[in-house]
Amino acid sequence: MLEEIKNQFAINGYLLVDHTSGTLGAYESRYIVECTKCKTQKTTAWQYRSSQCMTCRFSLLRDNLWAALNNKANSLQMHIISRRDEFTNERGDIEIECEKSHKYTISGVHLKKTKGCKFCLGKNTDKLDLHNLSLTMRDNGWRYISGDYENKESLITAACSAGHKITKKYRAFSAGCVTCQHLNQRSSFKELANIIESEGYKVVGAADEDFTFETKFSVLCPLCSNEFRTSRRAFITDETRCPHCALAKNFSAGELELTEWLRSVGYYPEKVKIAAVGEIDAFIREKSLGVEFNGIYFHSNAHVENSYHYKKYCNALEQGIRLIQIWEDEWYVNKDIIKSILLQVLKHEKNLTKVHARKCDLIQPKKETVEAFLEKNHLMGWAPYSAALALYYENEPVQMLTLAHHHRTGSEITLSRLCTKMNTTVVGGFSKLLSQCPKPLVTWSDNRFSNGDVYAKVGFKQDGIVPPDYQYVKSGMRVSKQSMRKKEDEKLTGKTELELRADQGYYRIYDAGKIKWQYR
């Protein structure tokens, strides 16, 4: 019987080593066998005697995959330098070399998808040595001068063909020389629209023919159909494209950019984990300031509880840490405003212009002035108002507030917007504006950015805590809850607003709550 069992295993490529349990030849009897090809031992039941050796099977699969990757590399005039015995699976790194001797590592997954050498295609994101950096800059019409390349956000100094010397991020060089572009920045909107639409984007509406480098207009993304605001500087010089697609590609790119900017203004943020608070993306110890860069999908109710951001704010406050919590789309869409807020919180006077309120004129601005000022300088932009006051310095608005009737009560007067020109501090400005306002007033401070000190200092009293409120998230963008209220036909379904929006692929994202303030 034993010899018959040995022969059966041998037919299937196994050497019988031992019988461990059960009756010989019984269906459930177990044996230790050794593969005659790879010498791998395993314990198996009699019923599985004809099963293939998994080690040999996976080895064959790897051989076939290795051959397919070599064929792919050869079709792109490249070859694989790595040895076969170093290859474990398609997600592992493989060293390759193109016909121009560019060498780099790539995973098998990406090799199957690539269209050629990333150096030759100009898509390199790895560290470049000085030789390759100089060649790449030359191909883009620049003469390399100095700077080390770590990634596309690295600062490089180079000169254009006209001799203009400039220092900027590597990714921005392909857009051309800013100085040369400034000389022709008032070219027609039609010319700019043609450039944009040549990339597949669609310009929505039109702008004045005599537009500036910063004039914003709407563009429709060809990939996700998202409509976003851009400008000549953003699209041409900074190479900023659809924020929706940018978020979908890399959720950490903005966090890296934020950290590098903080370093550029003289701070050294650390990514830390504090027991009572949790992880903080950028912690500046000397200021006891933490900055969180929150990916809006991973911080929605798909991944965290509704009170997550409020609890983190409270826990940080108990530890003496001021915590700023930024949504990723805020950074991509209103980066300059976020930077200005952080400079104000850090009291970084080197990058702030100081203006004294006593030197300012108090004026009731025109509606178009209010809208333009708030859209440019306030994170939430413009909102309907009933009255507005502004401080002008040298014929230019530097601080502004608007008043409105509360949208629910209709009787309370709310301080709807308090806004200072970006990168500007107006000493005594809020007090001067407030002296002309009626009483009582109510307003709210957002725990994501403010501890409410600006109100407490001028006489506002805390009048309550507002629990975390929500917005909706889908495809990397936030939308207001008001726009997601149930429509008339949806009320007949019997489903809640949350259920309806969940069916449509929306998640809720909750803020860190607010503090209500009253001024009497």
C-alpha positions as CSV (number, residue, x, y, z in Angstrom):
1,M,0.0,0.0,0.0
2,L,2.8,2.4,0.9
3,E,4.6,1.7,-2.4
4,E,1.4,2.5,-4.3
5,I,1.0,5.8,-2.4
6,K,4.7,6.7,-3.2
7,N,4.1,6.0,-6.8
8,Q,0.9,8.1,-6.9
9,F,2.8,11.1,-5.4
10,A,5.8,10.5,-7.7
11,I,3.5,10.7,-10.8
12,N,2.5,14.1,-9.6
13,G,6.1,15.3,-9.0
14,Y,6.4,14.7,-5.3
15,L,8.6,12.5,-3.1
16,L,6.9,11.0,-0.1
17,V,8.8,11.9,3.1
18,D,6.5,10.8,5.9
19,H,2.9,9.7,6.8
20,T,1.6,11.9,9.7
21,S,-2.0,11.0,10.3
22,G,-5.0,8.9,9.2
23,T,-5.2,5.5,7.5
24,L,-2.9,5.0,4.6
25,G,-4.8,5.8,1.4
26,A,-7.8,7.2,3.2
27,Y,-9.3,10.4,1.7
28,E,-8.3,12.6,4.7
29,S,-5.0,11.0,5.5
30,R,-2.1,13.5,5.7
31,Y,1.5,13.2,4.4
32,I,4.7,15.2,4.2
33,V,5.9,15.4,0.6
34,E,8.8,17.2,-1.2
35,C,8.6,18.7,-4.6
36,T,11.1,17.0,-6.9
37,K,11.8,20.2,-8.8
38,C,12.2,22.9,-6.1
39,K,12.7,20.6,-3.1
40,T,10.0,22.5,-1.1
41,Q,8.3,20.4,1.5
42,K,4.7,20.7,2.5
43,T,2.0,18.8,4.4
44,T,-0.9,17.7,2.3
45,A,-4.0,15.4,2.4
46,W,-4.4,12.4,0.1
47,Q,-7.3,14.1,-1.6
48,Y,-4.9,16.8,-2.8
49,R,-2.1,14.5,-4.1
50,S,-2.5,15.8,-7.6
51,S,-2.3,19.5,-6.7
52,Q,0.4,21.6,-8.3
53,C,3.4,22.8,-6.2
54,M,2.6,26.4,-5.4
55,T,6.3,27.3,-5.2
56,C,6.8,26.0,-8.7
57,R,3.6,27.6,-9.9
58,F,4.5,31.1,-8.5
59,S,8.0,30.7,-9.9
60,L,6.5,30.0,-13.4
61,L,4.3,33.0,-13.1
62,R,7.2,35.2,-12.1
63,D,9.2,33.8,-15.1
64,N,6.4,34.6,-17.5
65,L,6.0,38.1,-15.9
66,W,9.7,38.7,-16.1
67,A,9.7,37.7,-19.8
68,A,6.7,40.1,-20.5
69,L,8.5,43.0,-18.7
70,N,11.7,42.4,-20.7
71,N,9.6,42.4,-23.9
72,K,7.9,45.6,-22.9
73,A,11.3,47.2,-22.1
74,N,12.8,46.1,-25.4
75,S,9.8,47.6,-27.3
76,L,10.6,50.9,-25.7
77,Q,14.3,50.7,-26.7
78,M,15.2,50.0,-23.1
79,H,16.6,47.1,-21.2
80,I,16.4,45.7,-17.7
81,I,19.6,45.8,-15.6
82,S,18.2,44.0,-12.5
83,R,18.9,40.3,-12.2
84,R,16.0,37.8,-12.4
85,D,16.8,36.4,-8.9
86,E,16.2,39.9,-7.5
87,F,12.7,40.0,-8.9
88,T,9.9,38.9,-6.6
89,N,6.7,40.5,-7.9
90,E,5.5,43.2,-10.2
91,R,5.2,45.8,-7.4
92,G,8.9,45.5,-6.7
93,D,11.6,47.9,-8.0
94,I,13.4,47.1,-11.3
95,E,16.4,49.0,-12.6
96,I,16.2,49.9,-16.2
97,E,18.3,51.8,-18.8
98,C,17.3,53.5,-22.0
99,E,19.2,53.8,-25.2
100,K,20.5,57.2,-24.1
101,S,22.0,55.6,-20.9
102,H,19.4,57.1,-18.5
103,K,19.1,54.7,-15.5
104,Y,16.4,54.6,-12.9
105,T,14.2,52.3,-10.9
106,I,10.6,51.6,-11.7
107,S,8.0,49.0,-10.5
108,G,6.8,46.3,-12.8
109,V,3.3,47.7,-12.6
110,H,4.5,51.1,-13.9
111,L,6.8,49.6,-16.5
112,K,3.8,47.8,-18.1
113,K,2.1,51.2,-18.4
114,T,5.0,53.5,-19.2
115,K,5.4,55.0,-22.7
116,G,9.2,55.4,-22.5
117,C,12.1,56.7,-20.5
118,K,10.9,59.3,-18.1
119,F,14.0,61.4,-18.6
120,C,13.5,61.4,-22.3
121,L,9.8,62.2,-21.9
122,G,10.6,65.0,-19.4
123,K,8.5,63.3,-16.7
124,N,11.3,62.5,-14.2
125,T,10.3,63.0,-10.5
126,D,13.3,61.3,-9.0
127,K,16.5,63.1,-7.9
128,L,18.5,64.3,-10.9
129,D,22.3,64.5,-10.8
130,L,23.9,67.7,-12.0
131,H,24.6,66.4,-15.5
132,N,21.1,65.3,-16.2
133,L,19.6,68.4,-14.6
134,S,21.7,70.7,-16.9
135,L,20.6,68.7,-19.9
136,T,17.0,68.8,-19.0
137,M,17.1,72.5,-18.3
138,R,18.8,73.1,-21.6
139,D,16.1,71.1,-23.4
140,N,13.5,73.6,-21.9
141,G,15.5,76.6,-23.1
142,W,17.3,77.4,-19.8
143,R,20.9,77.6,-18.8
144,Y,21.3,76.0,-15.4
145,I,23.1,78.1,-12.7
146,S,22.6,76.5,-9.3
147,G,20.3,74.4,-7.1
148,D,19.9,70.8,-6.2
149,Y,17.0,68.8,-7.7
150,E,15.1,66.6,-5.2
151,N,11.6,66.8,-6.8
152,K,9.6,69.1,-9.0
153,E,9.1,71.5,-6.1
154,S,12.9,72.1,-5.7
155,L,14.2,75.6,-6.2
156,I,16.5,76.0,-9.1
157,T,18.3,79.1,-10.4
158,A,18.7,79.4,-14.2
159,A,18.8,82.0,-17.0
160,C,16.6,82.1,-20.1
161,S,17.7,82.6,-23.6
162,A,17.3,86.4,-23.2
163,G,19.6,86.3,-20.1
164,H,16.9,86.9,-17.5
165,K,18.1,85.2,-14.3
166,I,15.4,83.7,-12.1
167,T,14.9,81.3,-9.2
168,K,11.8,79.3,-9.0
169,K,10.4,75.7,-8.6
170,Y,11.7,73.2,-11.2
171,R,8.1,72.4,-12.4
172,A,7.5,76.1,-13.3
173,F,10.5,76.3,-15.8
174,S,8.7,74.6,-18.6
175,A,6.2,77.5,-18.7
176,G,9.0,79.8,-19.8
177,C,10.5,83.0,-18.4
178,V,8.2,85.1,-16.2
179,T,10.1,88.3,-17.0
180,C,9.6,87.7,-20.7
181,Q,6.0,86.9,-20.2
182,H,5.4,90.1,-18.2
183,L,6.6,92.1,-21.1
184,N,3.6,90.8,-23.0
185,Q,1.2,90.1,-20.1
186,R,-1.5,92.2,-21.6
187,S,-1.9,90.2,-24.8
188,S,-5.5,89.5,-25.8
189,F,-7.7,87.1,-23.9
190,K,-8.4,85.3,-27.1
191,E,-4.7,84.4,-27.5
192,L,-4.6,83.0,-24.0
193,A,-7.8,81.1,-24.5
194,N,-6.3,79.4,-27.7
195,I,-3.3,78.2,-25.6
196,I,-5.6,76.8,-22.9
197,E,-7.9,75.1,-25.3
198,S,-5.0,73.6,-27.2
199,E,-4.6,71.4,-24.1
200,G,-8.2,70.2,-24.2
201,Y,-9.5,72.6,-21.6
202,K,-12.5,74.8,-22.4
203,V,-12.7,78.4,-21.4
204,V,-16.1,79.3,-19.9
205,G,-17.3,82.8,-20.6
206,A,-14.9,85.6,-21.4
207,A,-12.7,88.2,-19.7
208,D,-11.9,91.8,-20.6
209,E,-9.5,92.1,-23.5
210,D,-7.3,94.3,-21.3
211,F,-6.9,91.7,-18.6
212,T,-3.9,91.5,-16.2
213,F,-1.6,88.6,-15.2
214,E,-3.8,87.9,-12.2
215,T,-7.3,88.3,-13.7
216,K,-9.3,85.1,-12.9
217,F,-11.6,83.3,-15.3
218,S,-13.3,79.9,-15.5
219,V,-12.0,76.8,-17.2
220,L,-13.6,73.4,-17.7
221,C,-11.4,70.3,-17.2
222,P,-11.5,67.8,-20.0
223,L,-10.8,64.9,-17.7
224,C,-13.3,65.3,-14.9
225,S,-15.6,68.1,-16.2
226,N,-14.8,70.1,-13.1
227,E,-15.1,73.9,-13.6
228,F,-12.4,75.8,-11.8
229,R,-11.0,79.4,-11.6
230,T,-7.6,80.2,-12.9
231,S,-5.5,83.1,-14.2
232,R,-2.7,83.6,-16.8
233,R,-0.1,83.4,-14.0
234,A,-1.7,80.2,-12.5
235,F,-2.1,78.4,-15.8
236,I,0.9,79.5,-17.8
237,T,3.6,80.4,-15.3
238,D,2.8,78.2,-12.3
239,E,1.4,75.3,-14.5
240,T,-1.5,74.9,-12.2
241,R,-4.3,72.7,-13.7
242,C,-7.5,71.3,-12.4
243,P,-7.4,71.2,-8.5
244,H,-9.8,68.2,-8.6
245,C,-7.5,66.1,-10.7
246,A,-4.4,67.3,-8.7
247,L,-6.0,66.1,-5.5
248,A,-6.9,62.8,-7.0
249,K,-3.4,62.1,-8.2
250,N,-1.5,62.9,-5.0
251,F,-3.0,63.7,-1.6
252,S,0.4,64.5,0.0
253,A,1.7,67.0,-2.6
254,G,0.0,69.9,-1.0
255,E,1.3,69.0,2.5
256,L,4.8,68.8,1.1
257,E,4.4,72.2,-0.5
258,L,3.0,73.7,2.7
259,T,5.9,72.4,4.7
260,E,8.5,73.7,2.2
261,W,6.8,77.1,2.2
262,L,7.0,77.3,6.0
263,R,10.7,76.5,5.8
264,S,11.2,79.2,3.1
265,V,9.9,81.8,5.6
266,G,12.3,80.7,8.4
267,Y,10.4,78.0,10.3
268,Y,11.3,74.3,10.7
269,P,8.0,72.3,11.0
270,E,8.2,68.7,12.2
271,K,5.7,65.9,11.6
272,V,5.1,64.7,15.2
273,K,2.8,62.5,17.3
274,I,1.7,64.0,20.6
275,A,0.0,61.5,23.0
276,A,-3.0,63.6,23.9
277,V,-3.4,65.1,20.5
278,G,-2.3,62.6,17.9
279,E,-0.3,63.2,14.7
280,I,0.3,66.8,13.6
281,D,1.5,67.3,10.0
282,A,3.6,70.4,10.6
283,F,4.4,71.4,14.2
284,I,6.4,74.6,14.9
285,R,7.7,74.1,18.4
286,E,9.0,77.6,19.1
287,K,5.5,79.0,18.3
288,S,3.5,76.1,19.9
289,L,1.6,76.0,16.5
290,G,0.4,73.0,14.7
291,V,-0.8,73.0,11.1
292,E,-2.9,70.1,9.8
293,F,-3.3,69.5,6.0
294,N,-6.5,67.5,5.8
295,G,-7.3,65.4,2.8
296,I,-11.0,65.9,2.4
297,Y,-11.9,62.3,1.5
298,F,-9.8,60.7,4.3
299,H,-11.2,63.3,6.8
300,S,-14.8,62.7,5.8
301,N,-17.2,60.5,7.6
302,A,-16.0,57.7,5.4
303,H,-12.9,57.5,7.7
304,V,-13.3,59.6,10.8
305,E,-16.1,60.3,13.3
306,N,-18.1,63.6,13.1
307,S,-16.4,65.1,16.1
308,Y,-12.9,64.2,15.1
309,H,-11.7,67.7,14.1
310,Y,-13.4,69.3,17.1
311,K,-11.8,66.9,19.6
312,K,-8.4,67.4,18.0
313,Y,-8.8,71.1,18.4
314,C,-9.8,70.8,22.0
315,N,-7.0,68.3,22.9
316,A,-4.4,70.6,21.3
317,L,-5.8,73.6,23.2
318,E,-5.4,71.7,26.5
319,Q,-1.8,71.0,25.6
320,G,-1.2,74.7,24.9
321,I,-1.0,74.2,21.1
322,R,-2.8,76.3,18.6
323,L,-4.0,74.1,15.9
324,I,-4.8,75.3,12.3
325,Q,-6.7,72.8,10.2
326,I,-6.6,73.3,6.5
327,W,-8.8,71.5,3.9
328,E,-6.6,70.4,1.0
329,D,-8.9,72.1,-1.6
330,E,-8.5,75.4,0.3
331,W,-4.7,75.2,-0.2
332,Y,-5.0,74.4,-3.9
333,V,-7.7,77.1,-4.6
334,N,-6.7,79.9,-2.1
335,K,-3.1,79.2,-1.4
336,D,-2.1,82.9,-1.0
337,I,-4.9,83.6,1.5
338,I,-3.8,80.5,3.6
339,K,-0.2,81.7,3.6
340,S,-1.3,85.2,4.7
341,I,-3.4,83.7,7.5
342,L,-0.4,81.7,8.7
343,L,1.9,84.7,8.6
344,Q,-0.6,86.6,10.7
345,V,-0.9,83.7,13.3
346,L,2.9,83.4,13.3
347,K,3.3,87.2,13.7
348,H,5.9,87.0,11.0
349,E,6.5,90.7,10.6
350,K,9.2,90.3,8.0
351,N,6.6,89.3,5.4
352,L,3.8,91.5,6.7
353,T,3.2,95.2,5.9
354,K,2.1,97.1,9.0
355,V,-0.4,100.0,8.7
356,H,-1.7,102.1,11.5
357,A,-5.5,102.8,11.6
358,R,-5.0,106.4,12.6
359,K,-3.4,107.0,9.2
360,C,-6.3,105.4,7.4
361,D,-9.5,106.9,6.0
362,L,-12.9,105.4,7.0
363,I,-15.0,105.0,3.9
364,Q,-18.2,103.3,2.9
365,P,-17.0,101.4,-0.2
366,K,-18.9,100.7,-3.4
367,K,-20.5,97.2,-3.9
368,E,-18.0,96.3,-6.6
369,T,-15.1,97.3,-4.4
370,V,-16.4,95.1,-1.6
371,E,-17.0,92.1,-3.8
372,A,-13.5,92.4,-5.4
373,F,-11.7,92.9,-2.1
374,L,-13.4,90.0,-0.3
375,E,-13.1,87.6,-3.3
376,K,-9.3,88.3,-3.4
377,N,-8.6,88.4,0.4
378,H,-11.2,86.4,2.3
379,L,-11.1,82.6,2.4
380,M,-14.9,82.3,2.0
381,G,-15.1,85.1,-0.5
382,W,-17.9,87.5,-0.9
383,A,-21.4,87.1,0.8
384,P,-24.5,89.3,0.6
385,Y,-24.5,92.1,3.1
386,S,-26.6,95.2,4.1
387,A,-23.7,97.5,5.1
388,A,-20.0,97.7,4.6
389,L,-17.1,99.8,6.1
390,A,-13.6,100.0,4.9
391,L,-10.2,101.5,5.9
392,Y,-8.3,103.0,3.1
393,Y,-4.6,103.6,3.2
394,E,-3.1,105.7,0.4
395,N,-6.3,105.3,-1.6
396,E,-6.4,101.5,-1.4
397,P,-8.6,99.4,0.9
398,V,-6.6,97.5,3.6
399,Q,-9.3,96.3,5.9
400,M,-13.1,95.9,5.6
401,L,-16.1,94.5,7.4
402,T,-19.6,93.8,6.3
403,L,-22.9,93.6,8.3
404,A,-26.0,91.5,7.5
405,H,-29.2,90.4,9.0
406,H,-29.1,86.9,10.4
407,H,-30.6,84.5,7.8
408,R,-32.7,82.7,10.3
409,T,-33.9,85.3,12.8
410,G,-33.9,88.3,10.5
411,S,-33.6,90.6,13.5
412,E,-30.0,90.0,14.7
413,I,-27.3,92.0,13.0
414,T,-24.3,89.8,12.2
415,L,-20.7,90.8,11.5
416,S,-20.6,88.7,8.3
417,R,-17.1,89.4,7.1
418,L,-14.0,90.9,8.8
419,C,-11.2,90.9,6.2
420,T,-7.7,92.4,6.0
421,K,-5.7,92.7,2.9
422,M,-3.4,89.8,2.4
423,N,0.0,90.0,4.1
424,T,-1.0,93.2,5.9
425,T,-1.5,94.1,9.5
426,V,-3.7,97.1,10.4
427,V,-2.9,98.2,13.9
428,G,-6.2,99.3,15.7
429,G,-8.1,98.8,12.5
430,F,-10.9,96.5,13.8
431,S,-11.6,98.9,16.7
432,K,-11.9,101.9,14.4
433,L,-14.3,100.0,12.1
434,L,-16.3,98.7,15.1
435,S,-16.8,102.2,16.5
436,Q,-19.1,102.9,13.6
437,C,-21.2,99.8,13.9
438,P,-24.6,99.4,15.6
439,K,-25.0,97.3,18.8
440,P,-25.7,94.5,19.5
441,L,-23.6,92.5,17.0
442,V,-23.1,88.8,16.8
443,T,-20.4,86.9,14.9
444,W,-18.6,83.5,15.0
445,S,-15.0,82.4,15.0
446,D,-14.0,79.2,13.2
447,N,-12.0,76.9,15.4
448,R,-10.1,75.6,12.3
449,F,-8.3,78.9,12.1
450,S,-9.1,81.2,15.0
451,N,-9.3,81.1,18.8
452,G,-11.5,84.2,18.8
453,D,-8.8,86.5,20.3
454,V,-9.4,89.1,17.6
455,Y,-13.0,89.5,19.0
456,A,-12.2,89.2,22.7
457,K,-9.6,92.0,22.4
458,V,-12.1,94.6,21.2
459,G,-14.9,93.8,23.8
460,F,-16.8,90.8,22.3
461,K,-18.1,88.3,24.8
462,Q,-18.3,84.6,24.2
463,D,-22.0,83.6,23.8
464,G,-21.9,79.9,23.1
465,I,-20.3,77.0,21.4
466,V,-21.5,75.9,18.0
467,P,-21.0,72.1,17.4
468,P,-19.2,70.8,14.3
469,D,-21.1,71.5,11.1
470,Y,-20.8,69.6,7.8
471,Q,-20.4,70.0,4.1
472,Y,-20.5,67.4,1.4
473,V,-17.5,65.8,-0.4
474,K,-17.3,64.1,-3.7
475,S,-14.6,63.7,-6.3
476,G,-12.1,65.7,-4.3
477,M,-14.2,68.8,-3.9
478,R,-16.4,70.2,-1.1
479,V,-19.9,71.6,-1.6
480,S,-22.2,73.4,0.8
481,K,-24.9,71.5,2.7
482,Q,-27.4,74.1,1.5
483,S,-26.9,73.1,-2.1
484,M,-27.6,69.5,-1.1
485,R,-30.9,70.0,0.7
486,K,-33.7,67.6,-0.4
487,K,-35.5,68.6,-3.6
488,E,-39.3,68.4,-3.9
489,D,-39.3,65.2,-5.8
490,E,-36.8,63.7,-3.3
491,K,-39.1,64.3,-0.4
492,L,-41.4,61.7,-1.8
493,T,-38.7,58.9,-1.5
494,G,-38.9,58.8,2.3
495,K,-35.1,58.9,2.5
496,T,-33.1,61.3,4.6
497,E,-30.8,63.9,3.1
498,L,-27.8,61.8,4.3
499,E,-29.2,58.6,2.6
500,L,-30.0,60.4,-0.6
501,R,-26.5,62.0,-0.9
502,A,-24.8,58.7,0.1
503,D,-26.6,57.0,-2.8
504,Q,-25.1,59.7,-5.0
505,G,-21.6,59.0,-3.8
506,Y,-21.3,62.0,-1.4
507,Y,-19.7,61.9,2.1
508,R,-20.0,64.4,4.9
509,I,-17.0,66.3,6.2
510,Y,-17.3,68.0,9.6
511,D,-15.4,71.1,10.7
512,A,-14.0,71.8,14.2
513,G,-17.0,73.8,15.4
514,K,-17.3,77.5,16.0
515,I,-17.5,80.0,18.9
516,K,-20.4,82.5,19.0
517,W,-19.5,86.1,20.1
518,Q,-21.7,89.0,21.0
519,Y,-20.9,92.7,21.2
520,R,-23.1,95.0,23.3
